[in-house]
Amino acid sequence: MSFISYLQGLSREKLSLRLYSCTSKEVEKALQSPQGSLESLLALLSPAAEPYLEQMAQASTLLTRQRFGANIGMYLPLYLSNLCANECDYCGFSMSNRIKRKTLNLDELNAEMSVIKSMSYDSILLVSGEHETKVGIDYFSSVLPSVKASFSYVAIEVQPLKETEYSQLVGLGLDAVMIYQETYNPQTYAKHHTRGNKKDFAYRLETPERVARAGVDKIGLGVLLGLDDWRLDALLLGHHLEYLESHFWRTRYSVSLPRLRPCTGGIAPKVELTDKGLVQLICAFRLFNHQLEISLSTRESAELRDNLLGLGVTQLSAGSSTQPGGYLAPDTQLDQFEISDERTPNEVCAAMKARGFNPVWKDWESAWV
């Protein structure tokens, strides 16, 4: 059974009713044994858990320090292309937006990587719009060897690929795949994805399983918080994570919790996630899954990111650009979305160290015998 069948067997209405009728007694029970329990995750994501946020934060901080120490992994996105064949009303790359389109050639890619290496990064996330013909497996296969020669850890955030194509990229050095469902509500998903291959909710939902079968080391899951009820989307994200870990236990997992940000032609959030709600989300996922990696991007403000460091975050970007060619030429106005934390990596690291955290620039690399 795939996760699609699993999801179809869940009643959104019943889960939502349980979320919003949860009691303080159920929250207290969840705090006693939260690890690996979807029942506990539901309680910790519910409105009833808000009065327990300080208790959740203290427990999350302790667990994170026990599992990860004071280390926070540093990574940086490198945008390969803003070409896109999809219509998604929350994204600046959406095909109907009248923006200049660009795909990096190998010389431009090398120039971008040179700038990134000068910032000390050794873990990189390759990002592109979804355009299968011009920015597809042939393009990724052509650039990945050059990227892997410069960076020890390489992840991608691109369109869903076939299992054989992921296997091909693993052979070229791919370490991780970030594939975000955006929302687990099929009706809401259809409303925001109106043209292109991304309309296919089921194919995207199956992608992590293809990634895992291809032998990728790490899979990143996530939802775009604000497209739908963030509490229910987060709970279903937890169900997806638990399903994958039980079926593909050799794979590592991470989650990203991005809030909807302004962009060209963008939309307002359906349900706004406050800073307090984001804290609740991070703590709930840390209590639910002690070994889970949790990423925090530059979508959030500098002050908030600094305050969230100890609560469960294990991966951080800094000095990010969300446009192709943006590190060498930062003023070309090709951004996917607006960035809130515009500090340099050195400034972010100084703030981290002042709070007792250790920036880690290198995850790991394979040993050749």
C-alpha positions in Angstrom: 0.0 0.0 0.0 1.3 3.4 -0.9 0.9 6.6 1.2 -1.9 7.6 -1.3 -4.0 4.7 -0.2 -3.1 5.5 3.5 -4.2 9.1 3.1 -7.4 8.2 1.3 -8.2 6.0 4.3 -8.1 9.0 6.7 -11.1 11.2 7.3 -10.0 14.9 7.2 -13.3 15.8 8.9 -12.7 13.5 11.9 -9.1 14.5 12.3 -10.0 18.2 12.2 -12.8 17.6 14.8 -10.3 15.8 17.1 -7.7 18.6 16.6 -10.1 21.3 17.6 -11.9 19.4 20.4 -8.7 18.2 22.1 -8.6 18.8 25.8 -5.9 19.9 28.2 -6.0 16.4 29.8 -5.1 14.9 26.4 -2.2 17.4 26.0 -0.8 16.5 29.4 -1.0 12.9 28.5 0.8 13.6 25.2 3.6 15.4 27.0 4.3 12.3 29.0 4.9 10.1 26.0 5.1 12.0 22.7 7.7 10.1 20.8 6.4 8.2 17.8 2.8 8.7 18.7 0.5 10.3 16.1 -2.2 10.7 18.9 0.3 12.8 20.9 1.3 14.8 17.8 -2.4 15.6 17.2 -2.7 16.9 20.8 0.5 18.9 20.7 -0.6 20.6 17.4 -4.1 21.4 18.8 -5.2 24.8 20.2 -5.5 23.1 23.6 -1.6 22.8 23.6 -1.1 26.6 23.5 -1.1 27.1 27.3 1.6 24.4 27.5 4.0 26.1 25.0 6.6 26.9 27.6 6.7 23.3 28.8 6.9 22.1 25.2 9.7 24.5 24.5 11.8 23.4 27.4 11.3 19.7 26.6 12.1 20.3 22.9 15.3 22.3 23.8 16.5 19.5 26.0 15.8 16.8 23.5 17.5 18.7 20.7 20.6 19.3 22.7 20.8 15.6 23.8 20.5 14.4 20.2 22.3 17.1 18.2 24.4 18.9 20.8 25.0 22.6 20.0 25.5 21.8 16.3 23.5 23.4 13.6 24.2 22.4 10.0 24.7 25.2 7.5 23.4 24.9 3.9 22.7 27.3 1.0 20.3 27.1 -1.9 21.7 27.5 -5.4 19.0 28.4 -7.9 19.7 26.8 -11.3 16.7 28.1 -13.2 13.4 30.0 -12.9 11.9 28.4 -15.9 8.6 26.8 -15.0 5.8 25.0 -16.9 3.4 25.1 -13.9 0.8 27.6 -12.8 1.0 28.0 -9.0 -0.5 31.1 -7.6 1.8 31.4 -4.6 5.1 31.2 -6.5 7.1 33.9 -8.2 8.3 31.5 -10.8 4.7 30.6 -12.0 4.6 30.4 -15.8 2.1 33.3 -16.2 4.3 35.8 -14.3 6.0 38.2 -16.6 9.5 37.9 -15.2 12.8 37.4 -17.0 13.6 33.7 -17.2 17.1 32.3 -16.9 18.8 28.9 -16.7 22.5 28.8 -15.6 24.9 27.3 -18.1 28.0 25.5 -16.7 30.2 28.7 -16.7 27.5 30.6 -14.8 27.0 27.7 -12.4 30.8 27.6 -11.7 30.8 31.3 -11.0 27.9 30.9 -8.5 29.6 28.0 -6.8 32.8 30.0 -6.5 31.0 32.7 -4.6 29.2 30.2 -2.4 32.5 28.4 -1.6 34.0 31.7 -0.5 31.3 31.8 2.2 32.6 28.5 3.6 29.6 26.4 2.6 30.1 22.7 1.8 26.4 21.7 1.8 24.3 22.9 -1.1 20.7 22.7 -2.2 20.1 22.9 -6.0 16.7 24.5 -6.8 14.9 25.1 -10.0 11.5 25.8 -11.4 9.7 22.7 -12.8 10.3 22.5 -16.6 10.9 18.9 -17.6 12.0 19.6 -21.2 14.6 22.4 -20.6 15.5 21.8 -17.0 15.0 18.0 -16.6 17.1 14.9 -16.0 19.5 15.7 -18.8 20.3 19.1 -17.4 20.6 17.8 -13.8 22.8 15.0 -15.0 25.1 17.4 -16.8 25.6 19.8 -13.9 25.6 17.4 -10.9 29.2 16.1 -11.4 30.6 19.7 -11.3 28.6 20.5 -8.2 29.6 17.3 -6.4 33.3 18.1 -7.2 32.9 21.3 -5.2 30.5 20.3 -2.4 30.5 17.3 -0.1 26.8 17.2 0.4 24.4 17.9 -2.5 20.6 18.1 -2.3 18.0 19.0 -4.9 14.6 20.7 -4.8 13.2 20.2 -8.3 10.2 18.6 -10.0 9.3 15.0 -9.2 11.4 12.5 -11.1 11.1 8.8 -11.9 12.7 6.3 -9.7 15.3 5.4 -12.4 16.2 9.1 -12.7 16.8 9.4 -9.0 19.0 6.3 -9.2 20.9 7.9 -12.0 21.5 11.1 -10.0 22.5 9.0 -6.9 25.2 7.5 -9.1 26.4 11.0 -9.9 26.7 12.0 -6.2 23.2 13.1 -5.2 22.7 12.9 -1.4 19.3 14.3 -0.6 15.9 15.3 -2.2 13.6 17.9 -0.9 10.0 17.3 -2.1 7.3 19.4 -0.5 3.6 18.5 -1.0 2.6 22.1 -0.3 -0.8 20.9 1.2 -2.3 17.5 1.9 -5.8 18.7 1.1 -6.5 17.6 -2.6 -9.1 20.3 -3.1 -6.9 23.1 -1.9 -4.0 21.6 -3.9 -6.1 21.7 -7.1 -7.2 25.3 -6.4 -3.6 26.5 -6.3 -2.1 24.3 -9.0 -4.1 25.0 -12.2 -1.7 24.2 -15.1 1.3 21.9 -15.7 2.5 18.6 -14.3 2.3 19.8 -10.8 -1.4 19.5 -11.0 -1.0 15.8 -10.4 -1.5 15.6 -6.6 -1.0 11.8 -6.5 2.2 11.7 -8.5 3.8 14.3 -6.3 2.6 12.5 -3.1 4.2 9.3 -4.3 7.6 10.9 -5.0 9.2 10.3 -1.6 8.6 6.6 -2.0 10.4 6.7 -5.4 13.2 8.7 -3.8 13.6 6.2 -1.0 13.6 3.1 -3.3 16.3 4.8 -5.4 18.7 4.8 -2.4 18.8 8.6 -1.7 20.3 9.2 1.8 17.9 11.9 3.0 14.4 13.0 2.1 13.0 16.4 3.0 9.2 16.8 3.5 7.2 19.9 4.1 4.0 21.9 3.6 3.6 25.6 2.6 2.0 26.9 5.8 -0.9 29.1 5.0 -2.4 27.4 1.9 -4.8 25.5 4.2 -5.4 24.8 7.9 -1.8 24.6 9.1 -2.6 22.4 12.1 -4.2 19.8 9.9 -1.6 20.0 7.2 1.1 19.6 9.9 -0.6 16.6 11.4 -0.9 14.9 8.0 2.8 15.7 7.4 3.4 13.8 10.6 1.4 10.9 9.2 3.5 11.0 6.0 6.7 11.0 8.0 5.7 8.1 10.2 4.6 6.1 7.1 7.9 6.6 5.3 10.0 5.9 8.4 8.2 2.6 8.9 8.6 1.5 5.3 12.0 3.0 4.4 13.9 3.0 7.7 17.3 3.2 6.1 16.6 6.7 4.9 17.1 9.9 6.9 14.3 12.5 7.1 14.0 16.2 7.5 11.1 18.6 7.6 10.8 22.2 6.5 8.1 24.5 7.9 8.0 27.5 5.5 5.3 30.1 5.9 3.7 31.6 2.8 5.8 34.7 1.8 5.1 37.6 -0.7 6.1 37.0 -4.3 5.3 38.2 -7.8 1.6 37.6 -8.3 1.3 35.9 -4.9 -1.7 35.3 -2.7 -2.5 36.0 1.0 -2.5 33.1 3.4 -5.8 31.3 3.9 -5.0 30.6 7.5 -2.2 32.8 9.0 0.4 31.1 11.1 1.7 33.4 13.9 5.2 33.3 15.3 3.7 31.5 18.4 2.1 28.9 16.1 5.5 28.3 14.4 7.1 27.7 17.8 4.3 25.2 18.6 5.0 23.4 15.3 8.7 23.1 15.8 8.3 21.9 19.4 5.6 19.4 18.4 7.7 17.8 15.7 10.8 17.6 17.9 8.8 15.9 20.7 7.2 13.5 18.1 10.5 12.6 16.4 13.7 13.0 18.4 16.1 12.3 15.4 14.2 14.4 12.9 16.2 17.2 11.2 14.3 20.5 11.1 15.2 23.3 8.7 14.6 27.0 9.0 15.1 29.2 5.9 15.6 32.9 5.4 11.9 33.4 4.9 11.8 34.2 8.7 13.1 37.4 10.3 16.5 37.6 11.8 15.2 38.1 15.3 12.8 35.2 15.1 15.4 32.8 13.7 17.8 33.7 16.5 15.1 33.0 19.1 14.1 29.7 17.4 17.6 28.2 17.4 17.4 26.3 20.6 13.9 24.9 20.2 14.5 22.1 17.7 16.1 23.6 14.5 19.1 21.6 13.2 19.6 23.1 9.7 19.9 26.7 8.8 20.6 28.8 5.6 22.1 32.2 5.6 23.0 34.7 3.0 20.5 33.1 0.6 19.5 34.1 -2.9 16.3 32.8 -4.4 17.1 33.6 -8.0 19.4 32.0 -10.7 22.7 33.9 -10.8 21.8 35.8 -7.6 25.1 35.3 -5.8 27.2 36.8 -8.5 24.6 39.4 -9.5 22.2 39.9 -6.6 20.1 42.7 -8.2 18.6 41.0 -11.2 15.1 40.8 -9.7 14.4 37.1 -10.6 13.4 36.0 -7.0 11.1 33.2 -6.2 9.9 34.9 -3.0 11.0 37.6 -0.6 13.7 37.0 2.0 13.3 38.3 5.5 16.7 37.6 7.1 19.2 39.4 4.9 22.2 39.0 7.2 25.5 37.6 5.8 26.6 34.1 6.8 29.2 35.6 9.1 26.6 37.8 10.8 24.3 34.8 11.3 27.2 32.6 12.6 28.2 35.3 15.1 24.7 35.5 16.4 24.6 31.7 16.7 27.9 31.5 18.6 26.8 34.3 20.9 23.9 32.0 21.9 26.2 29.0 22.4 25.6 27.2 19.1 28.2 25.7 16.7 27.7 26.3 13.0 28.7 23.1 11.1 29.7 23.7 7.5 30.3 20.1 6.5 27.9 17.3 7.0 29.9 14.3 5.8 31.4 12.8 2.6 31.8 9.3 1.3 35.1 7.5 2.0 36.6 5.8 -1.0 38.5 2.6 -0.3 
